[in-house]
């Protein structure tokens, strides 16, 4: 380990013995830090895209939210006025039975 004042030793006493300390030079410019952060973000984005691609390949029945894929979209199902009336009447009948039972 270096002991001169131009380096900072970052470590924690809460980590296991296998922790390898990282030594950073003190005079890191903001531009250098931002460049390293951007490089790490790019690396993480690449890993994420690889994982997302492998997930899509490994689960054929499941599609991601963003991909529509080829094929027809389902038509909206429409009930006729008569069918809606029958369903509403049946629900009113169930509600009336519950009210009568509650009294």
Biopython code that builds the backbone (N, CA, C, O; Angstrom):
import numpy as np
from Bio.PDB.StructureBuilder import StructureBuilder

atoms = [
    (1, "UNK", "N", (0.848, -1.178, 0.000)),
    (1, "UNK", "CA", (0.000, 0.000, 0.000)),
    (1, "UNK", "C", (0.891, 1.237, 0.000)),
    (1, "UNK", "O", (1.898, 1.291, 0.706)),
    (2, "UNK", "N", (0.506, 2.229, -0.802)),
    (2, "UNK", "CA", (1.278, 3.470, -0.867)),
    (2, "UNK", "C", (0.936, 4.352, 0.332)),
    (2, "UNK", "O", (-0.200, 4.376, 0.804)),
    (3, "UNK", "N", (1.913, 5.050, 0.793)),
    (3, "UNK", "CA", (1.669, 5.902, 1.956)),
    (3, "UNK", "C", (1.849, 7.374, 1.660)),
    (3, "UNK", "O", (1.627, 8.205, 2.541)),
    (4, "UNK", "N", (2.252, 7.730, 0.422)),
    (4, "UNK", "CA", (2.427, 9.154, 0.159)),
    (4, "UNK", "C", (1.083, 9.862, 0.066)),
    (4, "UNK", "O", (0.049, 9.212, -0.086)),
    (5, "UNK", "N", (1.090, 11.164, 0.156)),
    (5, "UNK", "CA", (-0.146, 11.924, 0.259)),
    (5, "UNK", "C", (-0.852, 12.134, -1.078)),
    (5, "UNK", "O", (-1.925, 12.737, -1.101)),
    (6, "UNK", "N", (-0.294, 11.663, -2.189)),
    (6, "UNK", "CA", (-0.946, 11.870, -3.478)),
    (6, "UNK", "C", (-1.971, 10.787, -3.799)),
    (6, "UNK", "O", (-2.578, 10.828, -4.869)),
    (7, "UNK", "N", (-2.180, 9.834, -2.918)),
    (7, "UNK", "CA", (-3.145, 8.773, -3.152)),
    (7, "UNK", "C", (-4.101, 8.661, -1.974)),
    (7, "UNK", "O", (-3.732, 8.912, -0.826)),
    (8, "UNK", "N", (-5.327, 8.281, -2.278)),
    (8, "UNK", "CA", (-6.332, 8.052, -1.239)),
    (8, "UNK", "C", (-6.591, 6.562, -1.182)),
    (8, "UNK", "O", (-6.716, 5.919, -2.224)),
    (9, "UNK", "N", (-6.672, 6.013, -0.020)),
    (9, "UNK", "CA", (-6.970, 4.598, 0.161)),
    (9, "UNK", "C", (-8.423, 4.491, 0.623)),
    (9, "UNK", "O", (-8.767, 4.943, 1.715)),
    (10, "UNK", "N", (-9.270, 3.893, -0.211)),
    (10, "UNK", "CA", (-10.680, 3.745, 0.135)),
    (10, "UNK", "C", (-10.923, 2.320, 0.601)),
    (10, "UNK", "O", (-10.633, 1.372, -0.129)),
    (11, "UNK", "N", (-11.439, 2.160, 1.783)),
    (11, "UNK", "CA", (-11.795, 0.840, 2.282)),
    (11, "UNK", "C", (-12.854, 0.988, 3.348)),
    (11, "UNK", "O", (-13.176, 2.095, 3.780)),
    (12, "UNK", "N", (-13.390, -0.144, 3.765)),
    (12, "UNK", "CA", (-14.409, -0.136, 4.800)),
    (12, "UNK", "C", (-14.124, -1.263, 5.765)),
    (12, "UNK", "O", (-13.694, -2.339, 5.348)),
    (13, "UNK", "N", (-14.352, -1.042, 7.029)),
    (13, "UNK", "CA", (-14.141, -2.109, 7.991)),
    (13, "UNK", "C", (-15.369, -3.006, 8.088)),
    (13, "UNK", "O", (-15.374, -3.945, 8.885)),
    (14, "UNK", "N", (-16.408, -2.744, 7.302)),
    (14, "UNK", "CA", (-17.615, -3.558, 7.321)),
    (14, "UNK", "C", (-17.604, -4.661, 6.267)),
    (14, "UNK", "O", (-18.518, -5.485, 6.238)),
    (15, "UNK", "N", (-16.601, -4.696, 5.410)),
    (15, "UNK", "CA", (-16.560, -5.682, 4.341)),
    (15, "UNK", "C", (-15.764, -6.888, 4.769)),
    (15, "UNK", "O", (-15.065, -6.864, 5.781)),
    (16, "UNK", "N", (-15.877, -7.951, 3.983)),
    (16, "UNK", "CA", (-15.192, -9.195, 4.325)),
    (16, "UNK", "C", (-13.703, -9.070, 4.057)),
    (16, "UNK", "O", (-13.241, -8.079, 3.492)),
    (17, "UNK", "N", (-12.971, -10.068, 4.463)),
    (17, "UNK", "CA", (-11.518, -10.061, 4.305)),
    (17, "UNK", "C", (-11.101, -10.151, 2.846)),
    (17, "UNK", "O", (-9.961, -9.818, 2.523)),
    (18, "UNK", "N", (-11.987, -10.592, 1.948)),
    (18, "UNK", "CA", (-11.625, -10.729, 0.545)),
    (18, "UNK", "C", (-11.720, -9.413, -0.216)),
    (18, "UNK", "O", (-11.448, -9.376, -1.416)),
    (19, "UNK", "N", (-12.096, -8.349, 0.451)),
    (19, "UNK", "CA", (-12.219, -7.040, -0.193)),
    (19, "UNK", "C", (-10.852, -6.538, -0.635)),
    (19, "UNK", "O", (-9.899, -6.529, 0.145)),
    (20, "UNK", "N", (-10.766, -6.127, -1.880)),
    (20, "UNK", "CA", (-9.533, -5.565, -2.406)),
    (20, "UNK", "C", (-9.662, -4.047, -2.391)),
    (20, "UNK", "O", (-10.539, -3.506, -3.066)),
    (21, "UNK", "N", (-8.821, -3.349, -1.647)),
    (21, "UNK", "CA", (-8.929, -1.889, -1.604)),
    (21, "UNK", "C", (-8.612, -1.284, -2.957)),
    (21, "UNK", "O", (-7.807, -1.818, -3.720)),
    (22, "UNK", "N", (-9.251, -0.173, -3.241)),
    (22, "UNK", "CA", (-9.046, 0.548, -4.487)),
    (22, "UNK", "C", (-8.285, 1.817, -4.157)),
    (22, "UNK", "O", (-8.636, 2.538, -3.224)),
    (23, "UNK", "N", (-7.251, 2.083, -4.921)),
    (23, "UNK", "CA", (-6.442, 3.275, -4.685)),
    (23, "UNK", "C", (-6.650, 4.223, -5.855)),
    (23, "UNK", "O", (-6.377, 3.877, -7.004)),
    (24, "UNK", "N", (-7.135, 5.416, -5.553)),
    (24, "UNK", "CA", (-7.363, 6.435, -6.570)),
    (24, "UNK", "C", (-6.382, 7.585, -6.359)),
    (24, "UNK", "O", (-6.128, 7.983, -5.222)),
    (25, "UNK", "N", (-5.840, 8.111, -7.427)),
    (25, "UNK", "CA", (-5.007, 9.296, -7.268)),
    (25, "UNK", "C", (-5.878, 10.484, -6.866)),
    (25, "UNK", "O", (-7.011, 10.598, -7.333)),
    (26, "UNK", "N", (-5.376, 11.357, -6.019)),
    (26, "UNK", "CA", (-6.133, 12.511, -5.553)),
    (26, "UNK", "C", (-6.500, 13.485, -6.667)),
    (26, "UNK", "O", (-7.655, 13.905, -6.737)),
    (27, "UNK", "N", (-5.580, 13.859, -7.530)),
    (27, "UNK", "CA", (-5.916, 14.915, -8.479)),
    (27, "UNK", "C", (-6.763, 14.439, -9.658)),
    (27, "UNK", "O", (-6.419, 14.725, -10.804)),
    (28, "UNK", "N", (-7.868, 13.714, -9.406)),
    (28, "UNK", "CA", (-8.777, 13.315, -10.482)),
    (28, "UNK", "C", (-9.639, 14.515, -10.838)),
    (28, "UNK", "O", (-10.256, 15.125, -9.966)),
    (29, "UNK", "N", (-9.679, 14.845, -12.098)),
    (29, "UNK", "CA", (-10.506, 15.974, -12.513)),
    (29, "UNK", "C", (-11.958, 15.529, -12.644)),
    (29, "UNK", "O", (-12.249, 14.339, -12.764)),
    (30, "UNK", "N", (-12.838, 16.478, -12.621)),
    (30, "UNK", "CA", (-14.264, 16.181, -12.766)),
    (30, "UNK", "C", (-14.521, 15.539, -14.121)),
    (30, "UNK", "O", (-15.362, 14.648, -14.234)),
    (31, "UNK", "N", (-13.809, 15.979, -15.144)),
    (31, "UNK", "CA", (-13.988, 15.403, -16.478)),
    (31, "UNK", "C", (-13.613, 13.927, -16.494)),
    (31, "UNK", "O", (-14.284, 13.121, -17.140)),
    (32, "UNK", "N", (-12.542, 13.570, -15.785)),
    (32, "UNK", "CA", (-12.121, 12.169, -15.708)),
    (32, "UNK", "C", (-13.175, 11.340, -14.993)),
    (32, "UNK", "O", (-13.508, 10.238, -15.428)),
    (33, "UNK", "N", (-13.694, 11.867, -13.905)),
    (33, "UNK", "CA", (-14.735, 11.152, -13.148)),
    (33, "UNK", "C", (-15.970, 10.964, -14.010)),
    (33, "UNK", "O", (-16.537, 9.872, -14.051)),
    (34, "UNK", "N", (-16.394, 12.021, -14.703)),
    (34, "UNK", "CA", (-17.574, 11.921, -15.559)),
    (34, "UNK", "C", (-17.346, 10.934, -16.696)),
    (34, "UNK", "O", (-18.258, 10.192, -17.059)),
    (35, "UNK", "N", (-16.143, 10.916, -17.263)),
    (35, "UNK", "CA", (-15.837, 9.974, -18.335)),
    (35, "UNK", "C", (-15.911, 8.536, -17.836)),
    (35, "UNK", "O", (-16.420, 7.660, -18.535)),
    (36, "UNK", "N", (-15.401, 8.288, -16.618)),
    (36, "UNK", "CA", (-15.479, 6.945, -16.051)),
    (36, "UNK", "C", (-16.925, 6.551, -15.764)),
    (36, "UNK", "O", (-17.313, 5.405, -15.994)),
    (37, "UNK", "N", (-17.711, 7.477, -15.270)),
    (37, "UNK", "CA", (-19.132, 7.192, -15.019)),
    (37, "UNK", "C", (-19.841, 6.881, -16.325)),
    (37, "UNK", "O", (-20.618, 5.929, -16.391)),
    (38, "UNK", "N", (-19.586, 7.673, -17.374)),
    (38, "UNK", "CA", (-20.208, 7.418, -18.675)),
    (38, "UNK", "C", (-19.808, 6.060, -19.228)),
    (38, "UNK", "O", (-20.640, 5.355, -19.798)),
    (39, "UNK", "N", (-18.538, 5.684, -19.067)),
    (39, "UNK", "CA", (-18.083, 4.369, -19.535)),
    (39, "UNK", "C", (-18.793, 3.253, -18.784)),
    (39, "UNK", "O", (-19.172, 2.246, -19.380)),
    (40, "UNK", "N", (-18.973, 3.427, -17.484)),
    (40, "UNK", "CA", (-19.668, 2.404, -16.689)),
    (40, "UNK", "C", (-21.138, 2.315, -17.075)),
    (40, "UNK", "O", (-21.690, 1.217, -17.154)),
    (41, "UNK", "N", (-21.772, 3.447, -17.316)),
    (41, "UNK", "CA", (-23.175, 3.443, -17.745)),
    (41, "UNK", "C", (-23.310, 2.721, -19.077)),
    (41, "UNK", "O", (-24.237, 1.932, -19.261)),
    (42, "UNK", "N", (-22.402, 2.981, -20.004)),
    (42, "UNK", "CA", (-22.438, 2.304, -21.298)),
    (42, "UNK", "C", (-22.273, 0.803, -21.143)),
    (42, "UNK", "O", (-22.969, 0.023, -21.794)),
    (43, "UNK", "N", (-21.346, 0.399, -20.278)),
    (43, "UNK", "CA", (-21.137, -1.030, -20.038)),
    (43, "UNK", "C", (-22.395, -1.665, -19.448)),
    (43, "UNK", "O", (-22.789, -2.756, -19.861)),
    (44, "UNK", "N", (-23.024, -0.998, -18.495)),
    (44, "UNK", "CA", (-24.251, -1.516, -17.888)),
    (44, "UNK", "C", (-25.391, -1.588, -18.902)),
    (44, "UNK", "O", (-26.181, -2.531, -18.875)),
    (45, "UNK", "N", (-25.486, -0.603, -19.794)),
    (45, "UNK", "CA", (-26.516, -0.638, -20.833)),
    (45, "UNK", "C", (-26.310, -1.821, -21.768)),
    (45, "UNK", "O", (-27.277, -2.458, -22.184)),
    (46, "UNK", "N", (-25.053, -2.121, -22.103)),
    (46, "UNK", "CA", (-24.776, -3.273, -22.957)),
    (46, "UNK", "C", (-25.172, -4.571, -22.266)),
    (46, "UNK", "O", (-25.770, -5.452, -22.883)),
    (47, "UNK", "N", (-24.837, -4.685, -20.989)),
    (47, "UNK", "CA", (-25.195, -5.884, -20.235)),
    (47, "UNK", "C", (-26.712, -6.019, -20.145)),
    (47, "UNK", "O", (-27.254, -7.115, -20.284)),
    (48, "UNK", "N", (-27.392, -4.903, -19.912)),
    (48, "UNK", "CA", (-28.858, -4.929, -19.816)),
    (48, "UNK", "C", (-29.492, -5.378, -21.119)),
    (48, "UNK", "O", (-30.425, -6.181, -21.118)),
    (49, "UNK", "N", (-28.984, -4.858, -22.237)),
    (49, "UNK", "CA", (-29.560, -5.250, -23.524)),
    (49, "UNK", "C", (-29.294, -6.719, -23.817)),
    (49, "UNK", "O", (-30.144, -7.395, -24.398)),
    (50, "UNK", "N", (-28.128, -7.224, -23.423)),
    (50, "UNK", "CA", (-27.851, -8.649, -23.601)),
    (50, "UNK", "C", (-28.791, -9.496, -22.763)),
    (50, "UNK", "O", (-29.319, -10.503, -23.235)),
    (51, "UNK", "N", (-28.999, -9.084, -21.512)),
    (51, "UNK", "CA", (-29.909, -9.839, -20.641)),
    (51, "UNK", "C", (-31.344, -9.775, -21.150)),
    (51, "UNK", "O", (-32.055, -10.779, -21.126)),
    (52, "UNK", "N", (-31.771, -8.615, -21.605)),
    (52, "UNK", "CA", (-33.133, -8.478, -22.124)),
    (52, "UNK", "C", (-33.311, -9.335, -23.370)),
    (52, "UNK", "O", (-34.367, -9.940, -23.559)),
    (53, "UNK", "N", (-32.294, -9.394, -24.217)),
    (53, "UNK", "CA", (-32.364, -10.224, -25.417)),
    (53, "UNK", "C", (-32.394, -11.696, -25.083)),
    (53, "UNK", "O", (-33.128, -12.455, -25.716)),
    (54, "UNK", "N", (-31.612, -12.119, -24.101)),
    (54, "UNK", "CA", (-31.593, -13.534, -23.730)),
    (54, "UNK", "C", (-32.890, -13.930, -23.041)),
    (54, "UNK", "O", (-33.337, -15.069, -23.170)),
    (55, "UNK", "N", (-33.499, -12.996, -22.307)),
    (55, "UNK", "CA", (-34.778, -13.292, -21.658)),
    (55, "UNK", "C", (-35.859, -13.505, -22.705)),
    (55, "UNK", "O", (-36.696, -14.398, -22.572)),
    (56, "UNK", "N", (-35.838, -12.680, -23.750)),
    (56, "UNK", "CA", (-36.831, -12.822, -24.811)),
    (56, "UNK", "C", (-36.654, -14.139, -25.547)),
    (56, "UNK", "O", (-37.635, -14.746, -25.976)),
    (57, "UNK", "N", (-35.406, -14.591, -25.698)),
    (57, "UNK", "CA", (-35.155, -15.849, -26.383)),
    (57, "UNK", "C", (-35.482, -17.043, -25.502)),
    (57, "UNK", "O", (-35.932, -18.073, -26.004)),
    (58, "UNK", "N", (-35.261, -16.924, -24.187)),
    (58, "UNK", "CA", (-35.453, -18.063, -23.300)),
    (58, "UNK", "C", (-36.906, -18.289, -22.918)),
    (58, "UNK", "O", (-37.259, -19.399, -22.521)),
    (59, "UNK", "N", (-37.758, -17.280, -23.023)),
    (59, "UNK", "CA", (-39.169, -17.438, -22.684)),
    (59, "UNK", "C", (-40.019, -17.091, -23.899)),
    (59, "UNK", "O", (-40.453, -15.948, -24.042)),
    (60, "UNK", "N", (-40.260, -18.057, -24.769)),
    (60, "UNK", "CA", (-40.951, -17.755, -26.020)),
    (60, "UNK", "C", (-42.399, -17.327, -25.844)),
    (60, "UNK", "O", (-42.920, -16.610, -26.698)),
    (61, "UNK", "N", (-43.067, -17.733, -24.777)),
    (61, "UNK", "CA", (-44.466, -17.381, -24.594)),
    (61, "UNK", "C", (-44.679, -16.006, -23.999)),
    (61, "UNK", "O", (-45.808, -15.516, -23.972)),
    (62, "UNK", "N", (-43.627, -15.375, -23.526)),
    (62, "UNK", "CA", (-43.742, -14.083, -22.852)),
    (62, "UNK", "C", (-43.100, -13.020, -23.720)),
    (62, "UNK", "O", (-41.953, -13.162, -24.144)),
    (63, "UNK", "N", (-43.844, -11.952, -23.985)),
    (63, "UNK", "CA", (-43.311, -10.841, -24.764)),
    (63, "UNK", "C", (-43.038, -9.669, -23.856)),
    (63, "UNK", "O", (-43.704, -9.501, -22.835)),
    (64, "UNK", "N", (-42.074, -8.864, -24.214)),
    (64, "UNK", "CA", (-41.799, -7.670, -23.423)),
    (64, "UNK", "C", (-42.905, -6.649, -23.652)),
    (64, "UNK", "O", (-43.662, -6.754, -24.616)),
    (65, "UNK", "N", (-42.997, -5.673, -22.776)),
    (65, "UNK", "CA", (-44.054, -4.673, -22.853)),
    (65, "UNK", "C", (-43.928, -3.792, -24.088)),
    (65, "UNK", "O", (-44.930, -3.337, -24.640)),
    (66, "UNK", "N", (-42.692, -3.551, -24.520)),
    (66, "UNK", "CA", (-42.492, -2.607, -25.607)),
    (66, "UNK", "C", (-42.623, -3.230, -26.985)),
    (66, "UNK", "O", (-42.945, -2.530, -27.945)),
    (67, "UNK", "N", (-42.383, -4.528, -27.106)),
    (67, "UNK", "CA", (-42.409, -5.124, -28.438)),
    (67, "UNK", "C", (-43.793, -5.677, -28.752)),
    (67, "UNK", "O", (-44.340, -6.477, -27.992)),
    (68, "UNK", "N", (-44.345, -5.251, -29.859)),
    (68, "UNK", "CA", (-45.641, -5.749, -30.290)),
    (68, "UNK", "C", (-45.471, -6.994, -31.148)),
    (68, "UNK", "O", (-46.294, -7.908, -31.099)),
    (69, "UNK", "N", (-44.407, -7.023, -31.928)),
    (69, "UNK", "CA", (-44.142, -8.174, -32.769)),
    (69, "UNK", "C", (-45.091, -8.235, -33.947)),
    (69, "UNK", "O", (-46.059, -7.477, -34.016)),
    (70, "UNK", "N", (-44.815, -9.131, -34.864)),
    (70, "UNK", "CA", (-45.685, -9.265, -36.026)),
    (70, "UNK", "C", (-46.990, -9.949, -35.656)),
    (70, "UNK", "O", (-47.055, -10.690, -34.676)),
    (71, "UNK", "N", (-48.004, -9.703, -36.426)),
    (71, "UNK", "CA", (-49.284, -10.355, -36.185)),
    (71, "UNK", "C", (-50.407, -9.342, -36.086)),
    (71, "UNK", "O", (-50.191, -8.131, -36.049)),
    (72, "UNK", "N", (-51.608, -9.883, -36.045)),
    (72, "UNK", "CA", (-52.795, -9.030, -35.963)),
    (72, "UNK", "C", (-53.036, -8.595, -34.526)),
    (72, "UNK", "O", (-52.755, -9.338, -33.586)),
    (73, "UNK", "N", (-53.550, -7.407, -34.369)),
    (73, "UNK", "CA", (-53.983, -6.991, -33.049)),
    (73, "UNK", "C", (-55.425, -7.460, -32.880)),
    (73, "UNK", "O", (-56.186, -7.535, -33.845)),
    (74, "UNK", "N", (-55.782, -7.772, -31.646)),
    (74, "UNK", "CA", (-57.125, -8.285, -31.406)),
    (74, "UNK", "C", (-58.151, -7.175, -31.555)),
    (74, "UNK", "O", (-57.918, -6.034, -31.159)),
    (75, "UNK", "N", (-59.294, -7.531, -32.134)),
    (75, "UNK", "CA", (-60.376, -6.568, -32.258)),
    (75, "UNK", "C", (-61.027, -6.373, -30.899)),
    (75, "UNK", "O", (-61.107, -7.300, -30.093)),
    (76, "UNK", "N", (-61.483, -5.176, -30.662)),
    (76, "UNK", "CA", (-62.193, -4.879, -29.431)),
    (76, "UNK", "C", (-63.530, -5.612, -29.466)),
    (76, "UNK", "O", (-64.260, -5.562, -30.456)),
    (77, "UNK", "N", (-63.831, -6.284, -28.375)),
    (77, "UNK", "CA", (-65.083, -7.040, -28.320)),
    (77, "UNK", "C", (-66.212, -6.103, -27.910)),
    (77, "UNK", "O", (-66.089, -5.350, -26.944)),
    (78, "UNK", "N", (-67.291, -6.157, -28.640)),
    (78, "UNK", "CA", (-68.412, -5.252, -28.429)),
    (78, "UNK", "C", (-69.652, -6.082, -28.097)),
    (78, "UNK", "O", (-69.954, -7.068, -28.770)),
    (79, "UNK", "N", (-70.363, -5.666, -27.050)),
    (79, "UNK", "CA", (-71.622, -6.320, -26.690)),
    (79, "UNK", "C", (-72.775, -5.566, -27.341)),
    (79, "UNK", "O", (-72.743, -4.345, -27.492)),
    (80, "UNK", "N", (-73.774, -6.320, -27.713)),
    (80, "UNK", "CA", (-74.964, -5.666, -28.258)),
    (80, "UNK", "C", (-75.730, -5.004, -27.113)),
    (80, "UNK", "O", (-75.502, -5.310, -25.942)),
    (81, "UNK", "N", (-76.620, -4.113, -27.457)),
    (81, "UNK", "CA", (-77.424, -3.412, -26.447)),
    (81, "UNK", "C", (-78.270, -4.417, -25.671)),
    (81, "UNK", "O", (-78.435, -4.286, -24.458)),
    (82, "UNK", "N", (-78.808, -5.424, -26.368)),
    (82, "UNK", "CA", (-79.631, -6.447, -25.721)),
    (82, "UNK", "C", (-78.797, -7.244, -24.706)),
    (82, "UNK", "O", (-79.273, -7.528, -23.608)),
    (83, "UNK", "N", (-77.582, -7.597, -25.059)),
    (83, "UNK", "CA", (-76.722, -8.360, -24.147)),
    (83, "UNK", "C", (-76.370, -7.525, -22.917)),
    (83, "UNK", "O", (-76.381, -8.034, -21.796)),
    (84, "UNK", "N", (-76.053, -6.231, -23.127)),
    (84, "UNK", "CA", (-75.768, -5.358, -21.981)),
    (84, "UNK", "C", (-76.970, -5.255, -21.058)),
    (84, "UNK", "O", (-76.814, -5.245, -19.837)),
    (85, "UNK", "N", (-78.182, -5.176, -21.633)),
    (85, "UNK", "CA", (-79.396, -5.082, -20.834)),
    (85, "UNK", "C", (-79.603, -6.355, -20.010)),
    (85, "UNK", "O", (-79.973, -6.279, -18.838)),
    (86, "UNK", "N", (-79.369, -7.515, -20.611)),
    (86, "UNK", "CA", (-79.524, -8.776, -19.876)),
    (86, "UNK", "C", (-78.519, -8.876, -18.724)),
    (86, "UNK", "O", (-78.867, -9.327, -17.632)),
    (87, "UNK", "N", (-77.281, -8.457, -18.965)),
    (87, "UNK", "CA", (-76.267, -8.505, -17.916)),
    (87, "UNK", "C", (-76.627, -7.540, -16.789)),
    (87, "UNK", "O", (-76.501, -7.888, -15.615)),
    (88, "UNK", "N", (-77.074, -6.332, -17.131)),
    (88, "UNK", "CA", (-77.459, -5.344, -16.121)),
    (88, "UNK", "C", (-78.650, -5.842, -15.300)),
    (88, "UNK", "O", (-78.671, -5.693, -14.079)),
    (89, "UNK", "N", (-79.633, -6.430, -15.971)),
    (89, "UNK", "CA", (-80.797, -6.956, -15.249)),
    (89, "UNK", "C", (-80.389, -8.079, -14.298)),
    (89, "UNK", "O", (-80.887, -8.149, -13.174)),
    (90, "UNK", "N", (-79.503, -8.944, -14.732)),
    (90, "UNK", "CA", (-79.049, -10.045, -13.877)),
    (90, "UNK", "C", (-78.295, -9.498, -12.661)),
    (90, "UNK", "O", (-78.458, -10.009, -11.554)),
    (91, "UNK", "N", (-77.475, -8.469, -12.859)),
    (91, "UNK", "CA", (-76.747, -7.883, -11.733)),
    (91, "UNK", "C", (-77.709, -7.205, -10.767)),
    (91, "UNK", "O", (-77.552, -7.332, -9.552)),
    (92, "UNK", "N", (-78.692, -6.496, -11.280)),
    (92, "UNK", "CA", (-79.689, -5.867, -10.396)),
    (92, "UNK", "C", (-80.431, -6.922, -9.584)),
    (92, "UNK", "O", (-80.732, -6.706, -8.410)),
    (93, "UNK", "N", (-80.725, -8.063, -10.206)),
    (93, "UNK", "CA", (-81.410, -9.158, -9.509)),
    (93, "UNK", "C", (-80.519, -9.685, -8.377)),
    (93, "UNK", "O", (-81.014, -9.959, -7.283)),
    (94, "UNK", "N", (-79.198, -9.831, -8.629)),
    (94, "UNK", "CA", (-78.282, -10.287, -7.573)),
    (94, "UNK", "C", (-78.199, -9.274, -6.438)),
    (94, "UNK", "O", (-78.175, -9.649, -5.266)),
    (95, "UNK", "N", (-78.155, -7.972, -6.790)),
    (95, "UNK", "CA", (-78.105, -6.938, -5.754)),
    (95, "UNK", "C", (-79.384, -6.952, -4.916)),
    (95, "UNK", "O", (-79.328, -6.803, -3.695)),
    (96, "UNK", "N", (-80.528, -7.130, -5.565)),
    (96, "UNK", "CA", (-81.812, -7.164, -4.832)),
    (96, "UNK", "C", (-81.839, -8.359, -3.886)),
    (96, "UNK", "O", (-82.337, -8.252, -2.765)),
    (97, "UNK", "N", (-81.304, -9.501, -4.334)),
    (97, "UNK", "CA", (-81.286, -10.685, -3.473)),
    (97, "UNK", "C", (-80.391, -10.440, -2.262)),
    (97, "UNK", "O", (-80.732, -10.865, -1.158)),
    (98, "UNK", "N", (-79.262, -9.768, -2.440)),
    (98, "UNK", "CA", (-78.378, -9.471, -1.318)),
    (98, "UNK", "C", (-79.030, -8.499, -0.348)),
    (98, "UNK", "O", (-78.896, -8.660, 0.866)),
    (99, "UNK", "N", (-79.745, -7.473, -0.869)),
    (99, "UNK", "CA", (-80.411, -6.531, 0.007)),
    (99, "UNK", "C", (-81.519, -7.211, 0.800)),
    (99, "UNK", "O", (-81.702, -6.931, 1.985)),
    (100, "UNK", "N", (-82.259, -8.105, 0.144)),
    (100, "UNK", "CA", (-83.343, -8.810, 0.839)),
    (100, "UNK", "C", (-82.772, -9.737, 1.915)),
    (100, "UNK", "O", (-83.345, -9.870, 2.997)),
    (101, "UNK", "N", (-81.662, -10.362, 1.614)),
    (101, "UNK", "CA", (-81.032, -11.276, 2.564)),
    (101, "UNK", "C", (-80.472, -10.502, 3.773)),
    (101, "UNK", "O", (-80.478, -11.015, 4.891)),
    (102, "UNK", "N", (-79.990, -9.276, 3.548)),
    (102, "UNK", "CA", (-79.423, -8.470, 4.622)),
    (102, "UNK", "C", (-80.488, -7.975, 5.596)),
    (102, "UNK", "O", (-80.161, -7.710, 6.753)),
    (103, "UNK", "N", (-81.741, -7.839, 5.184)),
    (103, "UNK", "CA", (-82.809, -7.327, 6.054)),
    (103, "UNK", "C", (-83.310, -8.358, 7.005)),
    (103, "UNK", "O", (-84.207, -8.080, 7.801)),
]
sb = StructureBuilder()
sb.init_structure("model")
sb.init_model(0)
sb.init_chain("A")
sb.init_seg("    ")
for serial, (resi, resn, name, xyz) in enumerate(atoms, 1):
    if name == "N":
        sb.init_residue(resn, " ", resi, " ")
    sb.init_atom(name, np.array(xyz, "f"), 0.0, 1.0, " ", f" {name:<3s}", serial, name[0])
structure = sb.get_structure()
